[in-house]
Amino acid sequence: MLKDERYQKIVDWVNKKGAVTVEELCEKFSISQSTVSRDLQVLNQAGKLIKTHGGVVSISSGLATEPSVTYRKTQFTDEKQRIAMKAVEYIKSGETIILDSGTTTFCMAEHLHDNEFINVWTNDLSIALELTNHEHVEITVLGGNLRKKYYNTMGVLTNQLLNSIHVDRLFMGVDAINVDGGLMVYSPDEAELKRMMIETAKETIVVCDHSKFEKMALMSFCPVEKVQRIITGKETDQEYIDLIRQLNINIDVV
C-alpha cells in the first residue's frame, strides 16, 4: 500500500470510529507502532486528525468541544450524588484539600456540612459559593483567568499559586478516562492545571461517573496509574473496573 493511500485509509477509519488507539491502528493496517506514530504525526500536522497520548481522534468527533455546565448538571445526577457522598468519607478534620472544578465535585461541596475545620482550595466559583454555607470550612479561591461559561479559573496565575502550596488530598474530575489514553480533558490549559494539582497533593482521588470510561477527549494529562483512588458509580461496566484493578489502583464502586 502506498503511503498516501495508507494516510487516507487511516483518516477514513478514524473519522468512522471517532477515536482509536495506536494498537488498533497497528492491527487494522498491519503496520508497526513506529510507522503508526510517524503517520499520526504527519496527519496531525496536516490538520487531518488530532493526535493524543496513546491514540488519535477525529477532527469532526466533537472530542475537542467541552459540554456546557448546564448540560452536565442534568446528567447522571443520582450517580454523582452517590459518588460525592463516598468521596466525602475520605476527608478528615483539619485537612487541606483541593476540590477541582466539576459537577461531581460540586456535589461533594453540598455534602461537606458534617466535616469540621477543613481548608478547601478550589478554582470553581460555584463550589466556593456553595461552601459559604458551611461554617467550619475555610475557603480559598485559586485566582486566574475566569472562564465565564464554566465559572472556573485557570492560566498562569492559577498555576503559580498551585506551585506554592501543598495539600493532603485532591478530588479531581475528568472528561474521559481510558487505560491506554490515561486521564483526559478538552482543554490544553485545563490539562496543565490538573497536572499541577496532582503534583501539589499527597493523594489524588478521581471522581467520575460511568460515562467517562473508555471515552477519548482532546488532551491526555496523566496516566491512570498515577492516581491513588477512583470513585465511580455502579453503572460503570465491570470490564473497565477490572482493568483499573489490574493496575493496582483502588476503585470504589457505589
FENDAFEN-V145506 format. One record per pair of residues at least 12 apart in sequence whose ideal C-beta (glycine too) atoms are under 6 Angstrom apart, sorted by the first residue. I is the first residue (numbers start at 1). J is the second residue. Records with the same first field share a line. If there is no record, write none. Layout:
BEGIN
I->J / J
END
This chain:
BEGIN
11->48
14->49 / 56 / 58
15->58
18->58 / 61
19->57 / 216
20->55
21->54 / 55 / 180
22->36 / 55
40->56
52->181 / 220
53->181 / 182 / 220
54->180 / 181
55->181
57->216
63->216 / 217 / 218
64->218
66->186
69->150
72->103
73->103
76->209
79->209 / 233 / 235
80->104 / 107 / 209
81->107
82->254
83->104 / 207 / 231
84->104 / 107 / 108 / 111
85->111
86->231 / 252 / 254
87->108 / 171 / 207 / 231
88->108 / 111
91->115
93->116 / 117
94->117
95->118 / 168
96->119 / 167 / 168
97->120 / 167 / 169
98->121 / 167 / 170 / 197
99->120 / 122 / 127 / 171
100->172 / 173
101->123 / 124 / 152
102->173
104->173 / 207
105->171 / 173
106->126 / 127
109->127 / 130 / 131
112->134 / 137
113->134
116->136
117->136
118->137
119->138
120->137 / 139
121->140
123->142 / 152 / 153 / 158
124->152
125->151
126->151
128->141
142->158 / 161
143->157
144->157 / 158
154->189 / 190 / 193
159->196
162->196 / 200
165->200
166->200
167->200 / 201
168->202
169->203
170->197 / 201 / 204
171->205 / 207
172->206
174->208 / 212
175->217
176->212 / 215 / 216 / 217
177->212 / 213
178->214
179->224 / 243
181->216 / 220
182->220 / 222 / 223 / 224
183->221 / 222
184->217 / 220
185->217 / 219
186->217 / 218
188->219
191->219 / 221
194->221
195->221
203->228
204->227 / 228
205->229
206->227 / 230
207->231
208->232
209->233
210->233 / 235 / 236
213->236 / 240
225->247
229->250
230->251
231->252
234->253
END
